[in-house]
Amino acid sequence: MSKLLAKSKNITNGLRQQITPENASWEYVGFELLHLSKDMSYHIKTEGTEICFVMVSGYATFETEGQVFSKIGNRATPFERIPPYALYVPHNKEVFIKAETETEIAICRAPSQGTLPTRLIKPEDVGVEKRGYGNNKRLVHNILPETEAADALLVVEVFTDEGNTSSFPSHKHDQKNSETETYLEETYYHRFEPSQGFCLQRVYTDDRSLDECMAVYDGDVVKVPKGYHPVATIAGYNNYYLNVMAGPVRKWRFTWEKDHQWINTEEYAHKFEA
């Protein structure tokens, strides 16, 4: 199995994924996934990181330093395709979580020593965007984009219909000293509707020193340390993924793979005009 693929498994107390800079062999991105049954609780310390908690599904109450965010959530499943609730918590805080229903919570981390306040990100704060044409269309929810305050984190969720591509044309963001790219590590947390589905995700570089194609199933995480990273969905199965990105500069700047950049043009779009 590819080292870039983390399978969903029961780690401890509802934790199903635990990606850290140490076990991913990189510097910035951390990602954890919680599945909590009703009335289960979970305690977490942000330590030297900022965290964006994303309510993938269900409802939960969060408490941190006297602030209580009661019963936040609005989706029984991410495939309702409505913008979610999220909670931003800065470094060096303790957070207590209680599940009010069966709940799925993404814990998105990046290094931080900043002084931003804890804040609730409401659905109306989340930017909604439609991208692409034809068989390359997807729906995007910008949960924590670079236009909103954070030290390093960028968080976005994407919905791709069956039989479509996403994160395509292939692009990369792996250069630290570039005028056209920023260095951003990235994780993809995948879900499927129906849940037995899968997609294919390829991670590769121009020189093919890295070139891996993975069959990705419900609850899996793909780690993207560098290179291009397109996704192809399978007929019959809609795909959801949650992206976490972080690096030394909090800007999303990327380079398209030249061979496939024409997919962005009117030439491709015209193929689907009535």
N, C-alpha and C positions, 0 to 999 in steps of 0.2 A: 504494500500500500504506500502511496506517496506520503512523504513527510509533510507535504503542504496540506494534507487532508486530515481534519480532526473529526472523528466519528462521535456521534451523540452517545453518551453513556452516563449512568448514574454514578457521580463521583462521591458526593456526600450531601445529605440534608437538602435535596432538591437541586443541587448543582449538576448541570448536564454538560457544560463546556467550561473550560478554564484555560484560556490562552494568555500567556504572560510573555513579556520580552525575553525572559530567561528560557522558557521552553520553546519559543518560536525562533530563537537566535536572532533577535533584532533589538531595537532600542526603544520604541515608543508605544506601540499599540497593545492594549490589554482588552480581552473580551471574555465575559462570563455569561452563562445563560442559566437562569433559575426557572424551574418548574415547581411551583408550590401549590399544594392542595389547600382547600378552604381552612382557615384558622391556623395554618402553619406560619411560623415566624422565621426571620433571618436577620442576622446582625452582621454588619460589614463596616470596616474602617477604610476611609479613603486614603489615609497615610499620605505619601508623596505624590498622589495623583488627583486629577479631577475626574469625576464620574458623571456620565449622562445615563440615567436609568430610563429605558424606553419600555413603555407598557405595550408589549407585543399583543397580549390578550389578557382579559380578565381585569379585576379591580384589586387594589391594594392600598393600605395606609402606610405612609412613611413618616417617621419622626426623626428629627435631627436637631440637637441643641435647642430644645423647646419649641421648635417649629413643627407643626403637625399638618400634613397634607393628607386629608381624609378621603378614602375611597376614590382614588383617582383611577381613571381608566374609562374606556368607552367602546371596546370591541370584544366580542365573544371569540373572534378569530381575526387574524390580520387580513384575511381575504374579504372582509367587509370593505376594504379599500378606502377607509376614511382615515384622515390624519390622526395619529395617536397622541396620548399624553406622554410627557417625558419630564424628568426632574434633573436639573443640573445641581451638583453638589461639589464645592471646591475641596482642596486638599485639607488633610488633618482634621477630618470630621468623623463622627460616628453616626451610622444610620441604622435605624431599626425598622424592619419591614414586617407587616402582617398582611397575609393574603385574605381578602374579603370574599373571594371566590377562587376557583381554580385559576391560577395565574401563571403567565409566562412573562418574565422580565429579563430584558437584555441589560447587561452591565458593561458599559463602554468606558474604557479608561485611557488616560494618557498622562505622562509626567507633568506635574504642575507645582508651582510654589506661589501662585497668584492669590489675589485678594478679592476675587469676584464673589458676590453673594450667592447663596442658595436661591434658586428660582424655579418656579413651575413653568414648564413649556406647555401651553394649552393647544388643542387642535387648531384653533384659529390663528395661532402664531406660526404654524407650520406651512411653508410654501409648497404649493401643489404645481406640478409641471408635467406636461406631456412632451415626450421626446420621440423623434424618429418618424419614419415613414414605413408603410407597407408591412413587411414581415420583420421590421426592426423597431416596432413601437413599444413604448413602455410608459408607465405612470410612476412619477417620482414624488416622494414626500421629503422635503428638505427640513429635517428635524433640527439640526444644529449646523447650519452653513457658516461660511467664513464671514458673512455679514452680521452674524449674531455673536455675542460675547462668549469667548472661551479662550483658554491659553493655547491649547494644541489640538483639541478634538474637532473632528468633522464627522457628522452622523447623518446618514440618509437611508431611506428605505425605498425599494424599487419593486414594482409589480410587472411581470412579463407574462403575457398570454401564451398558451400552448402553441408550440410550433414557431415561436419567434426567437430572435436573438436579442441579446442585451449586453451592455458594456461593449458595444460594437458600433462603428468600426473600432477595431482593437486600438487601445491607447495605453500609454505608460506614464508613470510619474516616479522616476527612480534616480534622478540626478540632483546632487546637492549643490553644484556650482553651475547653474544653467540659467540663461535668460528666458528660456521657454518652458522649463519644467521645474517643479518642486519635488523634493524627496518625501514621499508619503508611503508609509507602510499601510497595508489594508487587510481587513478581514471581511469575508462574506459569510453571513449566517443564513442558511437556506431553509425554506419551508415549501411544501407542495400541497396542491389541491387537485385531486384527492391525495392523501398523505403517502400512498405507496409509490408515488411518482419519483422521477429523478430528472436531472439535467446533466449536461456535459459542460465542464469548465476547463479551459486550457490556460496554462500559465507558461509564457515563453519569452525569450529575449531575441534580439535581432540576430545574434550569432549562434543561437540555438544551444548555447551552453546550459541553459535551462529550457526544457521543453517537456511539459507534463500535461496530459489530458486525463481528467478524473470524472468518473461517474459519481455524482453528488446526490445524496438522499436526504430525506426529511430530517432536520436537526443537525446536519453536518455543517462544519465550518471549513472554508478554504482560506488559506493564508497566502497573501501575495507580497513577498518581500521585494520583488522587482519584476520588471517585464510587463508584457501585455497580458490581459486576463479576461477574454470574452466568455460569454455564457450562451449556451444554446438549449432552449427548452424542447421537450418531447411532446408529440401530439397526445392530447388527452389530459395534460397536466399543467395547470397554471403554477407559476413560480413567484415566490416572494423572497427577496433577500434584503438583509440589513447590513449596510456597509459602515465600518468604523475606519477612519483614516487619521493618521497623526504623523508629524515629522518636525524638523527643526524650525520650519517656516509654515505658519498656518494659512497657506494659500493652496488652492487646487489648480495647478497649472500642469498641463499634460501635452504629450506629443502623440499624434495619430500615427498608426502604421500606414505608410504611404500607399502600399498596394491596395488597401481597402478604403481609403479616405473618400473615394467617389460615392460610397453609400450615403454620404451626407449631402450630396448634390441634388439639384433639381432633376438631373438626368434619371436618377433612381426614383425620385418622388413621382415623376411623370408616368412611370410604369403602372401606378395605382390610381390614376385619374380615370374617372368614368368616361 
